[in-house]
Amino acid sequence: MGVRIRRCELADLDALRNIAFRTFDDAFRRLNDTASFNEYLNISFSRAKLESELKNPNSTFFFLYSDDLLAGYLKVNRGDAQTDVKDPAALEIERIYVTRDFQGLGLGRALIDKALEAALAAKKKTVWLGVWEKNENAIAFYKKMGFSKTGTHDFYIGRKRQTDFIMRRNTALP
């Protein structure tokens, strides 16, 4: 299995929108009410919103390919693009998703490694992310990758409030 990661460009907007929508939908639709979930998808993954995020110099998207098939993506934020913590010494992993067909193949680790590489290149000391408190598989994965819970924050799916764990790790290997 050949794995390749490349930075997304504005020309990738439609492919990014497709994979972002699909992976989020696959991961969380069944756990949320339809109206709130659809509201979230339509706002968060609209063309205008994703285009704005792609143009933000403090946000970077990466595509992950397995044998030339788009298998996942990653979004990292620096500075004022961070969604909650706003730590100048940290990089946020805002989104990290692997499509259903490619889960369990170690590709999530490749995306974490890419995020750590981006953090080190930006001279950041830590990496943080938010993960839904009910997403036990993701929490276990992040713990395995050296992250630990440092707090919580509210996350809204439409008008429905959920709680995310804030998890953080140093950029150096554990």
C-alpha positions as CSV (number, residue, x, y, z in Angstrom):
1,M,0.0,0.0,0.0
2,G,1.5,3.3,-1.1
3,V,0.7,6.2,1.1
4,R,1.0,9.8,0.0
5,I,0.0,13.1,1.7
6,R,-0.2,16.4,-0.2
7,R,-1.3,19.9,0.7
8,C,-4.8,20.9,-0.6
9,E,-5.0,23.9,-2.9
10,L,-8.0,26.0,-3.9
11,A,-8.4,23.8,-7.0
12,D,-9.2,20.9,-4.7
13,L,-12.3,22.6,-3.2
14,D,-14.8,20.2,-4.7
15,A,-12.9,17.1,-3.7
16,L,-12.3,18.5,-0.2
17,R,-16.0,19.3,0.2
18,N,-16.9,15.8,-0.9
19,I,-14.6,14.0,1.4
20,A,-15.3,16.3,4.4
21,F,-19.1,15.9,4.0
22,R,-18.9,12.2,3.5
23,T,-16.5,11.3,6.3
24,F,-18.4,13.5,8.9
25,D,-21.7,12.1,7.7
26,D,-20.4,8.5,8.0
27,A,-19.0,9.1,11.4
28,F,-21.8,11.0,13.2
29,R,-25.1,11.0,11.4
30,R,-26.5,8.0,13.2
31,L,-25.7,9.6,16.5
32,N,-27.5,12.9,16.0
33,D,-30.9,14.1,15.2
34,T,-31.4,14.7,11.4
35,A,-32.4,18.4,11.5
36,S,-29.5,19.5,13.6
37,F,-27.1,17.3,11.8
38,N,-28.2,18.6,8.3
39,E,-27.9,22.2,9.6
40,Y,-24.4,21.6,10.7
41,L,-23.3,19.9,7.4
42,N,-24.8,22.6,5.3
43,I,-23.1,25.4,7.1
44,S,-19.7,23.8,8.0
45,F,-19.1,22.2,4.6
46,S,-20.6,24.8,2.3
47,R,-18.4,25.8,-0.7
48,A,-18.1,29.4,0.7
49,K,-17.0,28.2,4.2
50,L,-14.4,25.7,2.9
51,E,-13.1,28.2,0.3
52,S,-12.6,30.7,3.1
53,E,-10.8,28.1,5.2
54,L,-8.6,27.1,2.3
55,K,-7.6,30.8,1.8
56,N,-6.8,31.4,5.4
57,P,-3.0,31.5,5.8
58,N,-3.2,30.1,9.3
59,S,-5.1,26.9,8.2
60,T,-3.8,24.1,6.1
61,F,-5.6,21.1,4.6
62,F,-3.9,17.9,3.5
63,F,-5.2,15.0,1.4
64,L,-4.1,11.5,2.2
65,Y,-3.9,9.0,-0.6
66,S,-3.6,5.2,-0.5
67,D,-2.5,3.7,-3.8
68,D,-3.6,6.9,-5.5
69,L,-7.2,6.8,-4.0
70,L,-8.2,9.7,-1.8
71,A,-8.5,8.0,1.6
72,G,-8.6,10.9,4.1
73,Y,-7.8,14.4,5.0
74,L,-6.4,16.6,7.7
75,K,-6.9,20.3,8.7
76,V,-4.5,22.0,11.0
77,N,-4.7,25.6,12.4
78,R,-2.2,28.0,13.8
79,G,-2.6,31.4,15.5
80,D,-6.1,33.0,15.3
81,A,-7.4,30.2,13.1
82,Q,-7.5,27.9,16.1
83,T,-11.1,27.2,17.1
84,D,-11.0,27.2,20.9
85,V,-7.7,27.1,22.7
86,K,-5.9,29.9,20.8
87,D,-2.5,28.9,22.1
88,P,0.3,30.7,20.2
89,A,2.7,27.8,21.1
90,A,0.4,25.1,19.7
91,L,-1.1,23.8,16.5
92,E,-4.7,22.6,16.4
93,I,-5.8,19.5,14.6
94,E,-9.3,20.6,13.7
95,R,-10.2,17.8,11.4
96,I,-8.7,14.3,10.9
97,Y,-10.7,11.8,9.0
98,V,-10.1,8.6,7.1
99,T,-12.9,7.2,4.8
100,R,-14.7,4.1,6.0
101,D,-13.1,1.9,3.3
102,F,-9.6,2.8,4.6
103,Q,-10.1,2.7,8.3
104,G,-8.0,0.2,10.3
105,L,-5.0,0.4,8.0
106,G,-2.8,2.8,10.0
107,L,-3.6,5.8,7.9
108,G,-4.7,7.8,10.9
109,R,-1.2,7.5,12.3
110,A,0.1,8.9,9.0
111,L,-2.1,12.0,9.4
112,I,-1.1,12.5,13.0
113,D,2.6,12.3,11.9
114,K,1.8,14.9,9.2
115,A,0.3,17.2,11.9
116,L,3.3,16.8,14.1
117,E,5.6,17.5,11.1
118,A,3.6,20.7,10.4
119,A,3.8,21.7,14.1
120,L,7.5,21.2,14.2
121,A,8.0,23.2,11.0
122,A,6.0,26.0,12.6
123,K,8.1,25.7,15.8
124,K,5.0,24.8,17.9
125,K,5.6,23.0,21.2
126,T,2.3,21.2,21.4
127,V,-0.6,19.9,19.3
128,W,-4.2,19.9,20.5
129,L,-7.5,18.7,19.2
130,G,-11.2,18.4,20.3
131,V,-12.9,15.0,20.2
132,W,-16.5,14.2,21.1
133,E,-16.7,12.6,24.5
134,K,-18.8,9.8,23.1
135,N,-16.3,8.9,20.3
136,E,-14.5,6.2,22.3
137,N,-12.6,4.8,19.3
138,A,-11.1,8.1,18.5
139,I,-10.2,8.9,22.1
140,A,-8.5,5.5,22.4
141,F,-6.6,6.2,19.1
142,Y,-5.5,9.7,20.3
143,K,-4.3,8.2,23.6
144,K,-2.3,5.6,21.7
145,M,-0.8,8.5,19.7
146,G,0.4,10.2,23.0
147,F,-2.5,12.7,23.6
148,S,-4.0,13.2,27.0
149,K,-7.2,15.0,28.1
150,T,-6.5,18.5,29.3
151,G,-10.1,20.0,29.4
152,T,-13.4,20.2,27.6
153,H,-15.3,22.6,25.4
154,D,-18.7,22.9,23.9
155,F,-19.3,21.8,20.3
156,Y,-22.5,22.4,18.5
157,I,-24.2,20.2,15.9
158,G,-26.8,22.7,14.7
159,R,-28.3,24.0,17.9
160,K,-27.5,20.9,19.9
161,R,-24.7,21.3,22.4
162,Q,-22.2,18.4,22.8
163,T,-19.1,18.2,24.9
164,D,-15.7,17.6,23.3
165,F,-12.6,16.6,25.2
166,I,-9.6,18.8,24.6
167,M,-6.6,16.5,24.1
168,R,-3.0,17.6,23.8
169,R,0.5,16.3,23.3
170,N,4.0,17.6,23.0
171,T,5.4,17.7,19.5
172,A,8.3,15.5,20.6
173,L,7.7,11.8,20.5
174,P,6.3,10.3,23.7
